[in-house]
Amino acid sequence: MPNDKPRRIPSRFATPFATTCAASALGVACLVGAVSADTRTAVRMAFVGASTDLAQRFAPEEVGARVVLGPGGADVRVAGDLMDGVALQVANLLAAHPTVRRIHLTSGGGLVEEGLALGALIAEHQLDTYVPDECASACTLAFVRGRGRYLGASGRLGFHAPYEAGLFGQAFAVDAAPERAAYRAAGLAADFTAEALAVASDDIWMPDADRLIRAGAVTEVVETDRFPDSTLDDDDSPLAARAQVLRNLPILAQAEPAAIDRIAAWYRDGYHDGRSEADALDGMRAHASAHLRGLFRRADDATVRALGHATLTAMRAALQAEKVARAGKA
């Protein structure tokens, strides 16, 4: 499960000279063991600062979330990591489209500062927040600032403590005061906030919906017919739409490419028009059913018999599995 990305804050301990000195001093201190506790602490802090600074300098450039305006200008979609510049993109969209009333968040995390900045924008514009799938780590800092906080029925919120990443993959604990303040300002229960920030940075805690509602993190859990579809928020290309069709309807995997493309085009057009996810899935099933009925009508007798046998076998297997499941519960 994606965790928070490292904070990109230049460490006050990190300089080119400190980088060399910290590593050398730490090695000498470990060898001779003849330094005071204060000195060892100072050396360690210098090493941590140098390590995190180098990790940030040499880390590959990460792609930030895709930020787009939703159908009819009623919402903004943010899908992907909350890296530098994401909040600014959202701010520009909000300035250009004052009709926006909701933001859809799909993110495994990102920079803490970016999550806080996005949350401030959400609060300033009194936007509702909606998570159709997953919002973890820094993303939750933005989500909880919503006026109404809506979680999809299959959606998840993930929490853990913040950290800074070192050059060699270390996770250095950092002060969680900014996160604690953001959660408390959003009205989250103190015990929930404490539990969320006590989770190790390399772990993730995903509370159930009831706990999230009791803690004040979520206003309401909604079904897929409540808001416009967000399944293509990260990529609305024809290829991505086709992949979604096959993911939802694997029975079409062997269908003619042209038939799949027609269903994918219908699905993609509906996404851009603001069709709900529930209606999109119902429509895809209807299109697939019509296509399969056409194939069935054109099939020869041998194919029809083979299909009947396959269906009967599948039904028997399902009944047997149900019997086994019931026996296990008895």
C-alpha positions as CSV (number, residue, x, y, z in Angstrom):
1,M,0.0,0.0,0.0
2,P,1.5,3.4,-0.9
3,N,2.9,5.4,1.9
4,D,3.7,9.0,2.4
5,K,6.4,10.3,0.1
6,P,9.3,12.0,1.9
7,R,9.0,15.7,2.9
8,R,11.1,17.8,0.7
9,I,12.3,20.2,3.3
10,P,16.0,21.2,3.2
11,S,17.4,20.1,6.5
12,R,19.1,22.8,8.7
13,F,21.8,20.3,9.3
14,A,22.6,19.5,5.7
15,T,25.4,21.3,3.8
16,P,28.0,19.9,1.4
17,F,30.6,20.1,4.2
18,A,28.2,18.6,6.7
19,T,27.7,15.6,4.4
20,T,31.3,14.7,4.5
21,C,31.9,15.6,8.1
22,A,28.8,13.8,9.4
23,A,29.8,10.5,7.8
24,S,33.4,10.8,8.9
25,A,32.6,11.9,12.4
26,L,30.0,9.2,12.9
27,G,32.5,6.6,11.9
28,V,35.2,7.9,14.2
29,A,32.8,8.3,17.1
30,C,31.6,4.7,16.6
31,L,35.2,3.4,16.5
32,V,36.7,5.2,19.5
33,G,33.5,5.5,21.6
34,A,35.0,8.4,23.4
35,V,32.5,11.2,22.8
36,S,29.8,12.6,25.0
37,A,26.1,11.8,24.5
38,D,25.6,15.4,23.3
39,T,28.2,15.0,20.7
40,R,26.8,11.7,19.5
41,T,23.4,13.3,19.2
42,A,24.7,16.2,17.2
43,V,26.6,13.9,14.9
44,R,23.6,11.7,14.4
45,M,21.4,14.8,13.6
46,A,24.0,15.9,11.1
47,F,24.1,12.5,9.5
48,V,20.3,12.4,9.3
49,G,20.1,15.8,7.8
50,A,22.9,15.0,5.2
51,S,21.3,11.7,4.3
52,T,17.8,13.2,3.7
53,D,19.3,16.1,1.8
54,L,21.2,13.8,-0.5
55,A,18.2,11.5,-1.0
56,Q,16.2,14.5,-2.2
57,R,19.0,15.8,-4.4
58,F,19.5,12.4,-6.2
59,A,15.9,11.1,-6.2
60,P,14.4,10.7,-9.6
61,E,11.9,13.3,-10.6
62,E,8.4,12.0,-9.6
63,V,5.3,12.7,-11.6
64,G,2.6,14.6,-9.7
65,A,-1.1,13.9,-9.7
66,R,-3.2,14.5,-12.7
67,V,-5.4,17.5,-12.0
68,V,-8.4,18.2,-14.3
69,L,-11.8,19.9,-14.2
70,G,-14.7,17.5,-14.0
71,P,-17.8,17.4,-16.3
72,G,-19.8,20.7,-16.4
73,G,-17.2,22.4,-14.1
74,A,-18.9,21.1,-11.0
75,D,-15.8,19.3,-9.6
76,V,-12.1,19.0,-9.7
77,R,-10.4,15.6,-10.1
78,V,-7.0,14.9,-8.4
79,A,-5.5,11.5,-9.1
80,G,-2.0,10.5,-8.3
81,D,0.8,11.5,-5.9
82,L,0.6,14.9,-4.2
83,M,4.0,16.3,-5.4
84,D,5.2,19.8,-5.8
85,G,2.8,22.0,-7.8
86,V,-0.4,19.9,-7.4
87,A,-2.0,22.4,-5.0
88,L,-1.1,25.3,-7.3
89,Q,-2.8,23.5,-10.2
90,V,-5.9,23.1,-8.1
91,A,-5.8,26.8,-7.1
92,N,-5.6,27.9,-10.7
93,L,-8.6,25.7,-11.7
94,L,-10.6,27.1,-8.7
95,A,-9.8,30.6,-9.7
96,A,-10.9,30.0,-13.3
97,H,-14.0,28.0,-12.4
98,P,-15.9,29.4,-9.4
99,T,-18.7,26.9,-10.0
100,V,-16.6,24.0,-8.6
101,R,-18.2,22.6,-5.4
102,R,-16.5,19.3,-4.9
103,I,-13.1,17.7,-5.3
104,H,-12.5,14.0,-6.1
105,L,-9.3,12.6,-4.4
106,T,-7.6,9.4,-5.5
107,S,-4.1,9.3,-4.1
108,G,-1.7,7.0,-2.2
109,G,0.1,9.9,-0.6
110,G,2.7,12.5,-1.4
111,L,4.4,15.5,0.2
112,V,2.9,16.6,3.6
113,E,3.2,20.2,2.7
114,E,1.3,19.7,-0.5
115,G,-1.5,17.8,1.3
116,L,-1.7,20.7,3.8
117,A,-1.8,23.3,1.0
118,L,-4.5,21.4,-0.8
119,G,-6.5,21.1,2.4
120,A,-6.2,24.8,3.0
121,L,-7.7,25.5,-0.5
122,I,-10.5,23.0,0.1
123,A,-11.4,24.8,3.4
124,E,-11.1,28.2,1.9
125,H,-13.5,27.4,-1.0
126,Q,-15.8,25.3,1.2
127,L,-15.6,22.3,-1.1
128,D,-17.0,18.9,-0.4
129,T,-14.4,16.1,-0.7
130,Y,-15.1,12.6,-2.2
131,V,-12.9,9.5,-2.2
132,P,-14.1,6.9,-4.7
133,D,-11.2,4.5,-4.2
134,E,-8.2,5.3,-2.0
135,C,-6.9,8.4,-0.2
136,A,-3.9,7.6,2.0
137,S,-1.2,9.4,4.0
138,A,-0.8,13.1,2.9
139,C,-4.0,12.8,0.9
140,T,-6.0,12.5,4.1
141,L,-4.8,15.9,5.2
142,A,-6.7,17.4,2.2
143,F,-9.7,15.1,2.5
144,V,-10.6,16.0,6.1
145,R,-10.8,19.7,5.3
146,G,-13.9,19.1,3.2
147,R,-17.2,20.7,4.2
148,G,-18.9,17.4,3.4
149,R,-16.5,14.4,3.5
150,Y,-17.9,11.5,1.3
151,L,-16.3,8.1,1.1
152,G,-17.3,5.7,-1.6
153,A,-18.7,2.3,-0.4
154,S,-15.5,0.6,-1.5
155,G,-13.3,3.6,-0.7
156,R,-10.5,3.6,1.9
157,L,-8.6,6.2,4.0
158,G,-5.1,5.3,5.1
159,F,-3.1,6.8,8.0
160,H,0.4,6.6,9.3
161,A,3.2,8.7,10.8
162,P,5.2,11.1,8.6
163,Y,8.9,10.5,7.8
164,E,11.8,11.7,5.8
165,A,13.6,9.3,3.5
166,G,17.3,8.8,3.7
167,L,19.8,8.2,1.0
168,F,20.0,4.5,1.7
169,G,16.3,3.9,2.1
170,Q,16.1,4.8,5.8
171,A,12.8,6.2,7.2
172,F,13.7,8.9,9.7
173,A,10.8,9.8,12.1
174,V,9.9,13.5,12.1
175,D,7.7,15.7,14.2
176,A,4.0,15.0,13.5
177,A,2.8,18.4,14.9
178,P,1.6,19.7,11.5
179,E,-0.4,16.6,10.8
180,R,-1.8,16.5,14.3
181,A,-2.8,20.2,14.1
182,A,-4.5,19.6,10.7
183,Y,-6.5,16.7,11.9
184,R,-7.6,18.4,15.1
185,A,-8.5,21.6,13.2
186,A,-10.7,19.5,11.0
187,G,-12.5,18.3,14.1
188,L,-11.2,14.7,14.2
189,A,-11.4,13.0,17.6
190,A,-8.2,13.3,19.7
191,D,-8.0,9.5,20.3
192,F,-8.4,8.8,16.6
193,T,-5.7,11.4,15.7
194,A,-3.3,9.9,18.2
195,E,-3.9,6.3,16.9
196,A,-3.4,7.4,13.3
197,L,-0.1,9.1,13.9
198,A,1.2,6.3,16.1
199,V,1.2,3.9,13.1
200,A,4.7,3.3,11.8
201,S,5.7,5.2,8.7
202,D,6.3,1.9,6.8
203,D,2.8,0.6,7.7
204,I,-0.7,1.8,7.0
205,W,-3.9,1.9,9.0
206,M,-7.2,1.8,7.2
207,P,-10.1,2.1,9.7
208,D,-13.5,0.9,8.8
209,A,-16.3,3.3,7.8
210,D,-18.0,3.2,11.2
211,R,-14.8,4.3,12.9
212,L,-14.2,7.0,10.4
213,I,-17.7,8.4,10.9
214,R,-17.4,8.3,14.7
215,A,-14.1,10.1,14.6
216,G,-15.4,12.9,12.4
217,A,-13.2,12.0,9.5
218,V,-16.1,11.0,7.2
219,T,-19.5,12.6,6.9
220,E,-21.2,9.9,4.8
221,V,-20.5,6.7,3.0
222,V,-22.0,6.8,-0.5
223,E,-22.8,4.3,-3.3
224,T,-21.5,4.6,-6.8
225,D,-24.6,6.2,-8.1
226,R,-24.2,9.4,-5.9
227,F,-21.5,11.3,-7.9
228,P,-20.1,11.3,-11.4
229,D,-17.8,8.4,-12.3
230,S,-14.1,8.8,-11.3
231,T,-12.6,5.6,-12.7
232,L,-10.8,7.4,-15.5
233,D,-9.5,10.3,-13.4
234,D,-5.9,9.2,-13.7
235,D,-6.1,8.5,-17.4
236,D,-9.1,9.1,-19.7
237,S,-7.5,7.9,-22.9
238,P,-9.3,5.4,-25.2
239,L,-6.8,2.7,-24.1
240,A,-7.5,3.3,-20.4
241,A,-11.3,3.1,-21.1
242,R,-10.8,-0.2,-23.0
243,A,-8.8,-1.6,-20.0
244,Q,-11.6,-0.6,-17.6
245,V,-14.2,-2.4,-19.8
246,L,-12.1,-5.6,-19.8
247,R,-11.4,-5.3,-16.1
248,N,-15.1,-5.1,-15.3
249,L,-16.2,-7.6,-18.1
250,P,-13.4,-10.2,-18.5
251,I,-15.9,-12.3,-20.5
252,L,-15.2,-9.9,-23.4
253,A,-11.5,-10.7,-23.5
254,Q,-11.9,-12.9,-26.5
255,A,-14.4,-10.6,-28.3
256,E,-13.6,-8.9,-31.5
257,P,-11.5,-5.7,-30.8
258,A,-14.1,-3.6,-32.7
259,A,-16.8,-4.7,-30.3
260,I,-14.7,-3.9,-27.2
261,D,-13.8,-0.5,-28.7
262,R,-17.4,0.4,-29.2
263,I,-18.3,-0.3,-25.6
264,A,-15.2,1.5,-24.4
265,A,-16.1,4.6,-26.5
266,W,-19.6,4.6,-25.0
267,Y,-18.1,4.3,-21.5
268,R,-15.6,7.1,-22.1
269,D,-18.2,9.4,-23.5
270,G,-20.3,8.9,-20.5
271,Y,-17.4,9.6,-18.2
272,H,-16.9,12.9,-19.9
273,D,-20.6,13.7,-19.7
274,G,-20.8,13.0,-15.9
275,R,-22.5,9.6,-15.9
276,S,-22.3,7.9,-12.5
277,E,-20.1,4.8,-12.0
278,A,-23.2,2.7,-11.3
279,D,-24.9,3.7,-14.5
280,A,-21.6,3.2,-16.4
281,L,-21.3,-0.4,-15.1
282,D,-25.0,-1.1,-15.9
283,G,-24.6,0.2,-19.4
284,M,-21.4,-1.7,-20.0
285,R,-23.1,-4.9,-19.0
286,A,-26.1,-4.1,-21.2
287,H,-23.8,-3.5,-24.2
288,A,-21.9,-6.7,-23.5
289,S,-25.1,-8.7,-23.2
290,A,-26.4,-7.4,-26.5
291,H,-23.1,-8.3,-28.2
292,L,-23.1,-11.8,-26.7
293,R,-26.7,-12.3,-27.7
294,G,-25.8,-11.5,-31.2
295,L,-23.0,-14.0,-31.2
296,F,-25.3,-16.6,-29.7
297,R,-27.9,-16.2,-32.4
298,R,-25.3,-16.7,-35.1
299,A,-23.7,-19.7,-33.4
300,D,-24.1,-23.3,-34.8
301,D,-25.6,-26.1,-32.8
302,A,-22.3,-27.5,-31.5
303,T,-21.3,-24.1,-30.1
304,V,-24.7,-23.8,-28.4
305,R,-24.4,-27.2,-26.8
306,A,-20.9,-26.5,-25.6
307,L,-22.0,-23.2,-24.1
308,G,-24.9,-25.1,-22.3
309,H,-22.5,-27.6,-20.9
310,A,-20.1,-24.9,-19.7
311,T,-22.9,-23.0,-18.1
312,L,-24.2,-26.1,-16.3
313,T,-20.7,-27.0,-15.1
314,A,-20.2,-23.5,-13.7
315,M,-23.6,-23.6,-11.9
316,R,-22.8,-26.9,-10.3
317,A,-19.4,-25.6,-9.2
318,A,-21.0,-22.6,-7.7
319,L,-23.6,-24.7,-5.8
320,Q,-20.8,-26.9,-4.5
321,A,-18.8,-24.0,-3.3
322,E,-21.8,-22.6,-1.5
323,K,-22.4,-25.9,0.2
324,V,-18.8,-26.0,1.4
325,A,-19.0,-22.4,2.6
326,R,-22.2,-23.1,4.6
327,A,-20.6,-26.3,6.1
328,G,-17.6,-24.3,7.2
329,K,-19.9,-21.8,9.1
330,A,-21.9,-24.5,10.8
